[in-house]
Amino acid sequence: MNFEERQSKRAKSVKSSMIRELLKYVSDPTFISFGGGAPDPDTFPRNEMAEIAKEVIEKEYRFTLQYGLTEGDPILREEFIKLLNRRYGIEGLDVENVVITVGSQQALDLIGKVFLDEDSVYFISAPAYVGALSAFLTYSKNYITIPLEDDGLSMDILESKLKELDEKGELKKLKFVYTVPTFHNPAGVTMSLEKRKRLIELSERYDFIIVEDDPYSALRYEGEDLPSIFKLAGKERVILLNTFSKIFSPGVRIGAVVGRKDIILKVSQMKQGADLCTPSLTQRLTARYLQRYDIFEHLKKAIEVYRKKRDLMLKGIEENMKDVDVKYVKPMGGLFIWVKFPDEFDTLEMLEIAKKNKILYIPGSAFHPDGGGRNTLRLSFCLPPEEKIVEGMRRLGRTIREYFKGV
Ligand SMILES: Cc1ncc(COP(=O)(O)O)c(C=O)c1O
């Protein structure tokens, strides 16, 4: 059988992401990786989870070991609505506004499935979260990139591209703007309040949906919370994606889509064909955790851990990259630092020297689907222990100096 001939065009066009490729080095203990965005396992509330897991299997096995509703565990959806109220001050939701997904990654795929035809147009940032792009690309290749500035998406460029679409009579093909407004992955930046408001105005004027992906806003290390776009605009034209991956544990694979009831119903219908339901066991485990413990109290400890690691990495940049003109925005939260080098740098090329020095990062070009970003890279500070961050930054400094001599 010739597999090549039998593959769909869709399957043929898929390639493994660079982040996945780099994972093979991560298992080598001599390497230090600032690559993936996996949380620090010491932040998982494992003792509490173990106690609840035992209990929900023993006492609630008729639910936890069984198929469940496609929309999700009703108790988890109730608890999640309370959490949305505490976290964002969002009110007026009921369970039909929420579908539980297998992480936000499944939500992104389902959003693509629900909204995108082959000729549909959507906006993403440059740089972009690659997982979103790979989900959306399965359904439509017609993305338009909008540069990310230190205070979020460039609204001027978004507006001019919207005007262009309008002039070409193609506005009907436009489905959504996808944005990670708070502590962006990979860029670490946060969209200002002014820009959030302007995005909402544009969505009303040009009639598009805003997909607000917010895995990180609860991980704030300094500064004041900004209102979510969903809170500012309401559910009419905003879809909010949330996940327990970075604030609880990615192993439970629990995410959620919040939005209008008609949209949520369609997302659930699409989910039926994907997996019937999100695992009942991890949903109920998460629900009982939320009932029994204060997740925000637990997060205070995680925030301390990550703030310290972020500060160590920032210090590492200052100490080890003196010889080059590097630029970065100090992230007020989230898990990533985005570093920009002089134009002549190519961080993909530099990765070969980094591998020799046993240090890993993600070259910026991996986040720029239409080229660009070659002089940038993403560093994530969440997973390595503190001493490895210090040593890793030394290795990165050495890598840069060695590369710089050759440039
Ligand atoms: C912006 C963004 N969206 C979605 C996800 C997917 O997360 P999960 O599927 O674990 O909820 C990630 C993971 O890193 C992310 O950074």
The ligand as an SDF file (V2000), in Angstrom:
LIG
                    3D

 16 16  0  0  0  0  0  0  0  0999 V2000
   -1.9510   30.5580   23.9980 C   0  0  0  0  0  0  0  0  0  0  0  0
   -2.2210   29.1200   24.2480 C   0  0  0  0  0  0  0  0  0  0  0  0
   -3.4130   28.6100   23.9300 N   0  0  0  0  0  0  0  0  0  0  0  0
   -3.7040   27.3190   24.1490 C   0  0  0  0  0  0  0  0  0  0  0  0
   -2.7810   26.4540   24.6740 C   0  0  0  0  0  0  0  0  0  0  0  0
   -3.1540   25.0040   24.8360 C   0  0  0  0  0  0  0  0  0  0  0  0
   -3.1740   24.6180   26.1560 O   0  0  0  0  0  0  0  0  0  0  0  0
   -3.9460   23.3680   26.7060 P   0  0  0  0  0  0  0  0  0  0  0  0
   -4.4380   22.5460   25.5490 O   0  0  0  0  0  0  0  0  0  0  0  0
   -2.9750   22.6390   27.5550 O   0  0  0  0  0  0  0  0  0  0  0  0
   -5.0920   23.9200   27.4840 O   0  0  0  0  0  0  0  0  0  0  0  0
   -1.5090   26.9360   25.0210 C   0  0  0  0  0  0  0  0  0  0  0  0
   -0.4860   26.0410   25.5780 C   0  0  0  0  0  0  0  0  0  0  0  0
    0.6340   26.3580   25.8090 O   0  0  0  0  0  0  0  0  0  0  0  0
   -1.2320   28.3070   24.8050 C   0  0  0  0  0  0  0  0  0  0  0  0
   -0.0390   28.8430   25.1060 O   0  0  0  0  0  0  0  0  0  0  0  0
  1  2  1  0
  2  3  1  0
  2 15  2  0
  3  4  2  0
  4  5  1  0
  5  6  1  0
  5 12  2  0
  6  7  1  0
  7  8  1  0
  8  9  2  0
  8 10  1  0
  8 11  1  0
 12 13  1  0
 12 15  1  0
 13 14  2  0
 15 16  1  0
M  END
$$$$
